[in-house]
Amino acid sequence: MDELLKLKLTEGVTMLETQFPIQSDLIEKAAQTEQGVLISGENGTGKELIARIIHSRSSRSNGNFVVLNCSLTGEVLESEFQAKIESANGGTLFLESINELPLHLQAKLVQAPASFRMIASADGSIQESVAEKLFRSDLFSKISYVAVTIPALRERVGQIPMLVTAYIEKYNKLTGSSVNSTPSPEALDALTSYGWPGNIRELENVIERIVITKGQGTVQANDLPAKIAQATQFTQNNAGATSEVDFPRMFLSEKGVDLKAVVTAFENHLVDQALARTSGNKNRASMLLGLNRTTLVEKLRKRGMITPLKSNQDFRGNMNGHNE
């Protein structure tokens, strides 16, 4: 195991034990069983890190920790699937974004011999996919013996100062820098005011870049990316606002406007952008839009972008050809 990964595991264990006592206890219990574990949370919340911690504390710690990205498509996924299952023999198979796995591969997982331990992650609710017959209920039961939910960083703002200090110290050690572990009050205000859509991963990347480029001294507000440095000002200027949205300025002519048509067109435009940004992945697109996946699917059906499937065979063919 390389030094950076060792540091990440140590850092992850410390974070769990000090900031998530309930999850820490749950993870300890998960490590002591051979049953499946389902880790849920937004992108960037550290799901793979927690899976590695569980593996490292389990009876299979001497075996391989193998990652299968279930959002791969077509022949690439088919090839990776078989190779990763074989590599995980005696160890742990981490199924990243398992809610993206096609049904026929889900069936193979259910039927696979118990030669490896399964830990899976999901960006959204698999229960919805089970209800929609997009995910096998027997596989869901198999992977969710222990369920761990990791909250988004915006839901635990009080941790940000501790995490910032930990990341500064981490990258000081890795790069030989000597940046002060505590940022200026203005910088800290901005860091805690920003929404962090990329969660802990985004925070760590920002701090890493600052430590590398700054080298020494105290992190100031002007050392932060502009969107983060301006977060405090935005919060102050928009106190009471329901969300951080820049609405386009539109001109209302004397003849008036068809408000319903305009709102529908605006909504469709944002939906199309979300689908384009996620390469058609409906789970991730729904997260970008703050919608339940079922709500997004229904909107697409109304636009004729999804047609009902006539049979299970049609459904499997559709799943093989599209990245849901």
C-alpha positions in Angstrom: 0.0 0.0 0.0 1.5 3.4 -1.0 2.1 6.1 1.6 -0.6 8.4 0.3 -3.3 5.7 0.6 -2.0 4.9 4.1 -2.4 8.5 5.0 -5.8 8.7 3.5 -6.9 5.6 5.5 -5.5 7.0 8.8 -7.1 10.4 8.1 -10.4 8.7 7.3 -10.4 6.6 10.5 -9.7 9.7 12.6 -12.5 11.7 10.8 -15.0 8.9 11.5 -14.0 8.4 15.1 -14.1 12.1 16.0 -16.9 13.5 13.9 -19.1 10.5 13.1 -19.3 8.4 16.3 -22.5 6.6 15.1 -21.0 5.8 11.7 -17.7 4.8 13.3 -19.5 2.3 15.5 -21.5 1.0 12.5 -18.4 0.7 10.4 -16.7 -1.3 13.1 -19.6 -3.7 13.2 -19.6 -3.9 9.4 -15.9 -4.8 9.4 -16.6 -7.8 11.7 -19.2 -9.4 9.4 -18.9 -11.0 6.0 -22.3 -9.6 4.9 -22.8 -6.9 2.3 -22.5 -3.2 3.0 -24.3 -0.4 1.2 -22.7 3.1 1.5 -24.9 5.9 0.3 -24.1 9.6 -0.2 -23.4 12.3 -2.8 -20.4 12.3 -5.1 -17.2 13.3 -3.3 -18.4 12.3 0.3 -15.7 9.6 0.6 -17.7 6.4 0.0 -14.7 4.5 -1.4 -12.5 5.6 1.5 -15.0 4.2 4.0 -15.2 1.0 2.0 -11.4 0.7 2.2 -11.5 1.3 6.0 -14.1 -1.5 6.4 -11.9 -3.8 4.2 -8.7 -2.9 6.1 -10.4 -3.8 9.5 -12.0 -7.0 8.3 -10.9 -10.6 8.2 -10.3 -10.2 4.5 -7.7 -7.4 4.9 -4.9 -9.5 3.5 -6.9 -10.1 0.3 -7.4 -7.7 -2.6 -9.6 -4.6 -2.5 -11.0 -4.5 -6.0 -13.0 -1.5 -7.4 -15.6 -2.1 -10.2 -17.1 1.1 -11.7 -20.6 0.0 -12.5 -21.3 3.1 -14.5 -19.1 1.8 -17.3 -21.1 0.7 -20.4 -21.2 -2.0 -23.1 -18.3 -4.4 -23.7 -16.0 -2.4 -21.3 -18.3 -3.1 -18.4 -18.7 -6.8 -19.4 -15.0 -7.3 -19.6 -14.3 -5.4 -16.3 -17.0 -7.3 -14.5 -15.6 -10.7 -15.0 -12.0 -9.7 -14.5 -12.7 -7.8 -11.2 -14.8 -10.7 -9.8 -11.8 -13.0 -10.4 -9.4 -10.5 -8.8 -11.5 -10.1 -5.8 -11.4 -13.8 -4.8 -10.6 -14.0 -1.1 -10.9 -10.2 -0.7 -13.4 -7.4 -1.1 -15.2 -6.3 -4.3 -16.3 -2.6 -4.1 -19.1 -2.0 -6.5 -19.0 1.8 -7.2 -22.4 3.2 -8.2 -24.0 -0.2 -8.1 -27.4 1.4 -9.0 -25.9 1.8 -12.6 -25.3 -2.0 -13.0 -27.5 -3.6 -15.8 -30.0 -6.2 -14.7 -28.2 -9.2 -16.4 -25.0 -8.4 -14.5 -27.0 -7.9 -11.3 -28.3 -11.5 -11.8 -24.7 -12.8 -12.1 -23.8 -11.1 -8.9 -26.6 -12.8 -7.1 -25.5 -16.1 -8.4 -21.8 -15.6 -7.9 -20.1 -18.0 -5.4 -19.3 -16.4 -2.0 -15.6 -16.1 -2.7 -15.5 -12.4 -2.1 -17.1 -9.8 0.2 -19.3 -7.2 -1.5 -19.4 -3.5 -0.5 -21.4 -1.2 -2.7 -21.9 2.5 -3.1 -24.9 4.4 -4.5 -25.3 8.1 -5.2 -29.1 8.0 -4.7 -31.8 5.8 -3.4 -31.7 2.3 -4.6 -35.1 1.6 -3.1 -36.7 3.8 -5.8 -34.9 1.7 -8.4 -36.1 -1.5 -6.8 -39.7 -0.2 -6.9 -39.3 0.7 -10.6 -37.9 -2.8 -11.3 -34.6 -1.3 -12.3 -32.7 -3.0 -9.5 -33.1 -6.6 -8.3 -34.7 -6.9 -4.8 -32.6 -10.0 -4.0 -29.4 -8.2 -4.8 -30.5 -5.2 -2.7 -31.0 -7.5 0.2 -27.6 -9.1 -0.3 -25.7 -5.8 -0.3 -27.6 -3.8 2.3 -27.1 -6.0 5.4 -25.4 -2.9 6.8 -26.4 0.5 5.5 -24.1 3.5 6.0 -25.2 7.0 4.9 -22.6 9.7 4.5 -24.1 13.3 4.8 -23.1 16.0 2.3 -20.5 18.5 3.5 -23.0 21.3 3.5 -25.0 19.4 6.1 -22.0 19.4 8.5 -20.5 22.8 8.1 -19.1 22.7 11.6 -16.5 20.1 10.4 -15.0 22.3 7.8 -12.5 24.1 10.0 -11.2 20.7 11.3 -11.0 19.3 7.8 -9.2 22.3 6.4 -6.6 22.1 9.2 -6.2 18.3 8.6 -5.8 18.8 4.8 -3.3 21.7 5.2 -1.2 19.5 7.6 -1.5 16.5 5.2 -0.2 18.4 2.2 2.4 20.3 4.2 3.8 16.8 5.0 3.5 15.5 1.5 5.0 18.6 -0.2 7.4 20.0 2.4 5.4 23.2 2.6 4.9 25.2 5.8 1.5 26.8 5.4 -0.2 27.7 8.7 -2.8 25.1 9.6 -5.4 27.7 10.5 -6.6 30.1 7.7 -7.4 33.7 8.3 -10.9 34.5 9.7 -12.0 35.9 6.3 -10.8 32.8 4.5 -12.5 30.5 7.0 -15.7 32.5 6.7 -15.6 32.0 2.9 -14.8 28.3 3.3 -17.7 27.7 5.6 -20.1 29.8 3.5 -19.5 28.0 0.2 -21.9 25.2 -0.7 -19.3 22.6 -1.7 -21.2 20.7 -4.4 -18.2 18.4 -4.7 -18.2 17.7 -1.0 -15.0 16.6 0.8 -13.3 15.7 -2.4 -13.7 19.3 -3.7 -12.5 20.7 -0.4 -9.4 18.6 -0.3 -8.5 19.5 -3.9 -8.8 23.2 -3.2 -6.6 22.9 -0.1 -4.0 20.8 -1.9 -3.7 23.4 -4.7 -3.4 26.3 -2.2 -0.7 24.5 -0.1 1.3 23.7 -3.3 1.1 27.2 -4.8 1.4 29.2 -1.5 4.1 27.2 0.1 4.1 29.1 3.4 2.3 31.7 5.4 -1.4 31.9 6.3 -4.2 31.2 3.8 -6.0 34.4 3.0 -9.4 34.9 1.3 -7.6 36.0 -1.9 -5.8 32.7 -2.0 -9.1 30.9 -2.5 -10.8 30.4 -5.9 -13.0 33.3 -6.8 -16.3 31.4 -6.4 -15.3 30.4 -2.9 -13.8 33.8 -1.9 -17.1 35.5 -2.9 -19.3 33.0 -1.0 -19.4 35.1 2.2 -20.5 38.2 0.2 -23.1 36.2 -1.7 -24.6 34.9 1.6 -24.7 38.4 3.1 -26.3 39.9 0.0 -28.8 37.1 -0.4 -29.9 36.6 3.2 -33.2 34.8 3.2 -32.8 33.5 -0.4 -34.0 29.9 -0.9 -31.1 28.9 -3.2 -28.0 30.0 -4.9 -29.5 30.5 -8.4 -28.7 33.2 -10.9 -32.0 33.6 -12.8 -31.7 34.9 -16.4 -33.1 38.4 -16.8 -36.1 38.4 -19.1 -38.0 41.2 -20.7 -41.8 41.3 -20.4 -43.2 42.8 -23.5 -46.3 45.0 -23.6 -48.2 42.1 -25.2 -47.4 39.9 -22.2 -46.0 36.4 -22.2 -47.2 32.8 -22.0 -45.7 32.2 -18.5 -46.4 28.5 -18.5 -44.6 28.0 -21.8 -41.6 30.0 -20.7 -41.3 28.1 -17.4 -41.6 24.8 -19.2 -39.0 25.8 -21.8 -36.7 26.9 -19.0 -37.2 23.7 -17.1 -36.6 21.6 -20.2 -33.4 23.5 -20.9 -32.0 22.8 -17.4 -33.0 19.2 -17.6 -31.2 18.8 -21.0 -28.1 20.5 -19.5 -28.1 18.1 -16.5 -28.5 15.0 -18.8 -25.7 16.3 -21.1 -23.4 17.0 -18.2 -23.9 13.5 -16.8 -23.9 11.7 -20.2 -27.5 10.7 -19.8 -27.1 9.3 -16.3 -30.6 9.9 -14.8 -29.5 9.3 -11.1 -26.8 12.0 -11.3 -28.9 14.4 -13.4 -31.7 14.2 -10.8 -29.2 15.0 -8.1 -27.9 18.1 -10.0 -31.5 19.3 -10.4 -32.6 18.5 -6.8 -35.2 16.1 -7.9 -36.1 12.5 -7.1 -35.1 10.2 -9.9 -38.8 9.1 -10.4 -39.8 12.8 -10.8 -37.1 13.3 -13.5 -38.1 10.1 -15.3 -41.8 11.2 -15.3 -40.8 14.6 -16.8 -38.9 12.8 -19.6 -41.8 10.5 -20.3 -44.1 13.5 -20.7 -41.7 14.9 -23.2 -41.6 11.6 -25.1 -38.0 11.0 -24.3 -38.7 7.7 -22.6 -41.2 5.1 -23.9 -42.7 2.3 -22.0 -40.9 -1.0 -22.4 -42.9 -3.9 -23.8 -41.1 -6.8 -22.2 -38.3 -7.8 -19.8 -36.2 -8.6 -22.9 -36.8 -5.1 -24.3 -35.9 -3.7 -20.9 -32.6 -5.6 -20.7 -31.7 -4.5 -24.3 -32.4 -0.9 -23.3 -30.3 -1.2 -20.2 -27.4 -2.6 -22.2 -27.5 0.2 -24.7 -28.0 3.2 -22.4 -26.3 4.5 -19.3 -29.3 5.1 -16.9 
